[in-house]
Amino acid sequence: MSTVGLRNGIAGLLLAAALAGCMSQPPVPADRYYRLTAPDPKPAAAQPVLAGTLGVAPLDSDGVHSERALLYVDEERPLELRRYHYHFWADPPPQLIQSQLLIYLRRAGIAGNVVRSDSPLTVDHLVSGRLQRFERIVGKMRVRVAVAMELGVDRGAHGAPGWRASYQAVVAAQGPSMYATVQAYNVAFGRICADFLRDLRRH
């Protein structure tokens, strides 16, 4: 075989090997997006507790809690917060919580009118707060979610001073899948909604 033929043969073998290597690579995982859903509240009282319009603002948050990627913590390294590359919330958690809390409070009949708002100047009462934890906790034998936030109500531009309280829930997922994790998030969020509604009715 001539030198040229040998070179062409080697080049062909290298090309075939490269193509085979490309074909054997596993497919890139598809991005997945998840929803947070409002639970059904207990039946409302005969009359709304709050007179006028209640606004619900997006929660304040810092750093990665403002992003759409789901976050997780290794149970053995609790100070290290990480994010998943292919698992995302449909919207950033502060907006997800705003939307679903608004739905929940409307269903509860807590006020005559419940709207989106970020200013106490445009409503009679304004729900606002800060997201503190919204993460998956991964252990060797279990998966949990931790949700913590501060929530409260301001009484409008010229109303009485508002109030604030801290709410948190830790819920075990019913399996290792991400779908089971999102279900646990919804359970935790539902517990916080119920606790907040109870406090709203008391103040």
ABEGO torsion letter per residue (X at the ends): XBAAAAAAAAAAAAAAAAAAAAAABBBBBBBBBBBBBBBBBBBBBABBABBEBBBBBBBBBBEAAABABBBBBBAABAABBBBBAABBBABBAAAAAAAAAAAAAAAAGABABBBBBABAAABABBBBEBBABBBBBBBAABBBBBBBBBBBBBAEAABBBBBBBBBBBBBBBAEABAAAAAAAAAAAAAAAAAAAAAAAAAX
